[in-house]
Amino acid sequence: MIVMGVVNVTPDSFSDGGEYFSHAKAVAHGIELFAQGAQMVDVGGESTRPFADTVSEDEELRRVVPVVRVLSQYGFVSVDTRHEKVAEKSVENGAKLINDISGTLAPVAARCNVPWVAMHMKGNPKTMQLSPTYEDVVEEVLNFLRLKIEEALSMGVPKVIVDPGIGFGKTALHNLQLLKSIGRFRELGCAVLVGTSRKGFLSKLSVADKTPPPPKDREDHQLAVEAWCALNEVSIVRVHDVKKTVLLLELHDKAELAYREQEAKRKQQKFNQPSPS
């Protein structure tokens, strides 16, 4: 499973409160995430938390492109945006993936010849958490993404990655239903990305938490979700705490390897047993 680290070049991110808003701090954080084991770093310049205000395209360009330009010298960089010009300029400056919460930038990905993340969101950040309802959240999100895949491939997008959009127009129950069925998203024939890091629904998972923990204190809950994702063969997890996630996945990989070796040995022993006369 690929670990995607997060760099928020915003003054109002729900997860870090603008800790990496300056260019120098954003670049230093991205370099640190690569050093901790992130295989890719996702750079965004607009907070898409519930009820967030829209950022102008010019301001987002100012925030994002210089950071992308530097970090692309250190590793694989994706741009987290829903604006066409920001996506294009980021690719021109080294981004190799468009992570698109709006599900509208497939034409840009096709023109730039880069992979595209198609995410499901009901509404927009300003409205998405105003009583979201579904008859069957899993089926509705699957059908939405299936259509987006077909559209993108017909446009010439080289690779589509799907994201069910945990926390984007979903209640806590919807999020849990999607996670429970996350293995089904592999039926779409694309890599699956899951981004739940530090999100609010995580604070509701433990009955022991009388007071919901702030975003940075939700990492224990997050690691449980990431373990579930690994068991269900999710392709990419988008996280803030790269170091802990990498350690978790190393343990998972070692355990899986040990299991496979044990199974291979058991089958070989069974094969070598003499057949009854």
C-alpha positions in Angstrom: 0.0 0.0 0.0 1.3 3.4 -1.0 1.6 6.1 1.6 0.6 9.6 0.5 1.8 12.4 2.8 -0.2 15.6 3.1 1.1 19.2 2.8 -1.5 21.8 3.5 -0.3 25.2 2.3 -3.3 26.9 3.9 -3.9 29.2 6.9 -7.1 27.4 7.9 -6.6 23.7 7.5 -8.7 21.7 10.0 -5.8 19.2 10.6 -2.9 21.6 11.4 -4.4 25.1 11.7 -2.0 26.6 9.2 1.2 25.2 10.6 2.7 24.9 7.1 1.2 27.9 5.5 4.5 29.6 4.7 6.5 28.4 1.7 9.6 27.5 3.7 7.6 25.5 6.3 5.6 23.7 3.6 8.7 22.7 1.7 10.5 21.6 4.8 7.5 19.5 5.8 7.2 17.9 2.4 10.9 16.9 2.5 10.4 15.5 6.0 7.5 13.4 4.8 9.6 11.9 2.0 12.3 11.2 4.5 9.8 9.4 6.7 8.9 7.0 3.9 6.0 8.7 2.0 6.1 7.4 -1.6 4.2 10.5 -2.7 3.3 13.9 -1.2 0.0 15.7 -1.9 0.2 19.5 -2.0 -3.0 21.5 -1.6 -3.6 25.2 -1.2 -7.3 25.3 -0.4 -9.0 24.0 2.7 -11.9 21.7 1.8 -13.1 21.1 5.4 -16.8 21.4 5.9 -18.2 24.9 5.5 -14.8 26.2 4.2 -14.7 29.4 2.1 -13.6 29.1 -1.5 -10.0 30.3 -2.3 -9.5 32.2 -5.5 -7.6 30.5 -8.3 -4.8 33.1 -8.3 -4.3 32.8 -4.5 -4.2 29.0 -4.8 -1.6 29.2 -7.6 0.5 31.5 -5.4 0.4 29.1 -2.5 0.8 25.8 -4.4 2.9 26.0 -7.5 6.2 27.2 -5.8 5.9 24.3 -3.3 5.2 21.8 -6.0 8.2 23.0 -8.0 10.6 22.4 -5.1 9.2 19.2 -3.7 9.1 17.5 -7.2 12.9 17.5 -7.0 12.6 15.2 -4.0 10.0 12.7 -5.1 6.6 12.0 -6.5 4.2 15.0 -6.0 0.5 15.2 -6.5 -1.6 18.4 -6.5 -4.8 18.5 -4.5 -7.0 21.0 -6.3 -10.4 21.4 -8.0 -9.2 24.3 -10.2 -8.1 23.8 -13.8 -5.3 26.4 -13.9 -3.8 25.2 -10.6 -3.8 21.6 -11.9 -2.2 22.6 -15.2 0.5 24.8 -13.7 1.3 22.3 -11.0 1.9 19.6 -13.7 4.0 22.0 -15.6 6.1 22.5 -12.5 6.6 18.8 -11.7 3.3 17.3 -10.3 2.6 13.8 -11.6 -0.9 13.3 -10.4 -4.1 15.4 -10.1 -6.0 14.7 -6.9 -9.4 16.2 -7.7 -12.1 16.3 -5.0 -14.6 17.8 -7.5 -14.5 15.0 -10.0 -14.3 17.5 -12.8 -10.7 17.7 -13.9 -10.5 14.6 -16.1 -10.1 16.8 -19.3 -7.1 18.5 -17.7 -5.5 15.1 -16.8 -6.1 13.9 -20.3 -4.4 17.0 -21.8 -1.5 16.8 -19.4 -1.3 13.0 -19.8 -1.1 12.4 -16.0 -3.2 10.1 -13.7 -6.3 11.5 -12.1 -8.0 10.8 -8.8 -11.8 10.8 -9.2 -13.4 11.4 -5.8 -17.0 11.4 -4.8 -18.4 14.4 -3.0 -22.0 15.3 -2.5 -22.3 19.1 -3.0 -19.2 21.2 -2.3 -17.2 22.0 0.9 -19.6 24.8 1.8 -22.7 22.6 1.6 -21.7 19.0 1.7 -22.4 18.4 5.4 -25.9 19.9 5.4 -27.8 16.7 6.1 -26.4 14.4 3.4 -28.7 11.5 2.6 -28.5 8.3 0.5 -30.7 5.3 -0.1 -27.6 3.2 -0.3 -24.3 5.1 0.1 -22.1 2.3 -1.1 -24.0 1.6 -4.3 -24.5 5.3 -5.1 -20.8 6.1 -4.7 -19.8 3.0 -6.7 -22.1 4.0 -9.6 -20.8 7.6 -9.5 -17.2 6.5 -9.7 -18.0 3.9 -12.4 -19.4 6.6 -14.6 -16.4 8.9 -13.9 -14.0 6.1 -14.9 -15.7 5.6 -18.2 -15.8 9.3 -19.0 -12.1 9.8 -18.1 -10.8 6.8 -20.1 -12.9 7.9 -23.1 -11.1 11.3 -22.9 -7.7 9.7 -22.8 -6.8 10.0 -19.1 -3.9 7.5 -18.8 -4.8 6.1 -15.4 -7.8 6.7 -13.0 -7.6 6.3 -9.3 -10.9 6.2 -7.3 -11.6 7.8 -3.9 -15.0 7.2 -2.2 -14.7 10.6 -0.5 -14.8 9.7 3.1 -16.1 12.8 5.0 -17.2 14.7 1.9 -20.9 14.8 2.1 -21.3 11.8 4.4 -22.4 11.3 8.0 -20.2 9.2 10.3 -22.4 6.2 9.6 -22.0 6.7 5.8 -18.2 6.8 6.3 -18.3 3.6 8.3 -20.5 1.9 5.7 -18.0 2.9 2.9 -15.1 1.6 5.0 -16.8 -1.7 5.7 -17.3 -2.2 1.9 -14.0 -0.7 0.8 -12.9 -3.9 -0.8 -15.8 -3.6 -3.3 -14.2 -0.6 -4.8 -11.5 -2.7 -6.3 -14.2 -4.2 -8.5 -14.0 -1.0 -10.5 -10.7 -2.1 -11.9 -8.7 0.9 -10.6 -6.4 1.7 -7.8 -8.3 2.8 -4.7 -7.3 5.8 -2.5 -8.7 6.4 1.0 -8.3 9.6 2.9 -9.6 9.6 6.4 -6.7 11.1 8.3 -7.7 13.2 11.3 -11.3 13.6 10.1 -14.0 14.3 12.5 -15.9 11.0 12.3 -12.8 9.3 13.8 -13.4 11.2 17.1 -16.8 9.4 17.4 -15.4 5.8 17.0 -14.4 5.2 20.6 -17.0 5.1 23.4 -14.1 5.8 25.8 -13.6 9.3 24.4 -16.0 11.4 26.5 -14.6 14.5 24.9 -13.8 14.2 21.2 -10.1 14.5 20.6 -8.7 17.4 18.5 -7.5 16.4 15.0 -3.8 15.8 15.9 -5.0 13.4 18.7 -6.9 11.1 16.3 -3.9 9.2 15.1 -4.7 6.0 17.1 -8.1 5.8 15.5 -6.5 6.6 12.1 -4.0 3.7 12.4 -6.9 1.3 13.0 -8.5 2.5 9.7 -5.2 2.2 7.9 -4.8 -1.4 9.1 -8.3 -2.2 7.8 -7.4 -0.6 4.5 -4.3 -2.7 4.2 -6.3 -5.9 5.0 -8.7 -4.9 2.2 -6.0 -4.2 -0.3 -6.5 -0.5 -0.7 -3.8 0.9 -3.0 -3.1 4.4 -1.4 -3.8 6.0 2.0 -3.6 9.7 2.3 -2.2 10.5 5.8 -0.7 13.3 8.0 1.3 11.0 10.2 3.6 9.2 7.7 6.1 7.8 10.1 3.5 5.8 12.2 1.7 4.6 9.0 4.9 3.4 7.4 5.7 1.4 10.6 2.3 -0.1 10.6 2.5 -1.2 7.0 6.0 -2.7 7.5 4.5 -4.8 10.3 1.6 -5.8 8.0 3.9 -6.7 5.1 6.1 -8.9 7.4 3.1 -10.6 8.9 1.7 -11.3 5.4 5.1 -12.6 4.1 5.4 -14.9 7.1 1.9 -16.2 6.5 2.6 -16.9 2.8 5.8 -18.7 3.6 4.0 -20.8 6.2 1.2 -21.7 3.7 3.8 -22.6 1.0 5.6 -24.8 3.4 2.4 -26.5 4.5 1.3 -27.2 0.9 4.8 -28.6 0.1 4.6 -30.9 3.1 1.2 -32.1 2.0 2.4 -32.6 -1.6 5.4 -34.7 -0.3 3.3 -37.0 1.9 3.1 -40.5 0.4 -0.3 -41.4 -1.0 -2.2 -44.1 0.9 -1.7 -47.6 -0.6 
